[in-house]
Amino acid sequence: METVELGCEIRQTRPKGLINRIRREGKVPAVIYGNSHTATAVAVAGAELKTRISAASRQRIMRLKSESPELAARHVILKEVQRTPVSGEILHVDFYEVDLNKPLRVAVALRFVGRAAGIADGGILSPLERQVEVECLPLEIPEAIDVDVTPLKIHDVMHVSALSFAGNVRPIFDTDYPIVTVLPPTVAEAPVAAAAPVEGAAEGAAAPAAGEKAGEKAAEAPAKEAGGKKG
């Protein structure tokens, strides 16, 4: 696990408007807790913080650098980030202090590598989990856990117990839960058959023509009758 430095300084929590001034100065209010210390309110440089909390460096150990003896040389990991809903700007962060000589539990991202055998048959790789909880020393926290999906065929499922962990990294789980599977190809819907002609429809269409002939005969009868009287 790579260790990076992060500059910070102790900040006052009163008055309330002081936080807004800290943000206007390009700094982010934060708090450090854990490792038997009381919570400490600090401020960190916003630009420097952004480079530390990318997806790839989420679990990096940060060594604090500060003019304050209370903060200098303490090691922390990022626990929580609060952002504005629209712009995504960082509003506040929580740091957890760690002891480099004591193991801790953290969530580590899963990184799926390889091409599953079932994909050649039309299958679809479907991750069921995106991270796994592990226990290890702070400096041994892996950036990610590689999951080789190459042997997976359609309907195959890989469980957390099948993962490989380097060094003293130990997975934490109560049940052997699934982490990835290969789904069968989706079945296309069958085309809808053309509607069959309704029985009697053709006869109904011819009916008006028969009616017309009946009407013509009815019209001829009075004409002949009238002609007979005249003669």
Secondary structure, DSSP 8 states (H G I E B T S, - for coil): --EEEEEEEE----STTHHHHHHHTTEEEEEEEETTEEEEEEEEEHHHHHTTSSGGGTT-EEEEE-SSTTTTT-EEEEEEEEE-TTT--EEEEEEEE--TTS-EEEEEEEEEES--GGGGGT-EEEES-SEEEEEE-GGG--S-EEEE-TT--TT-EEEGGG----TT-EE--SS--EEEEEE---------------TTHHHHHHHHHHHHHHHHHHHHHHHHHHHHHH-
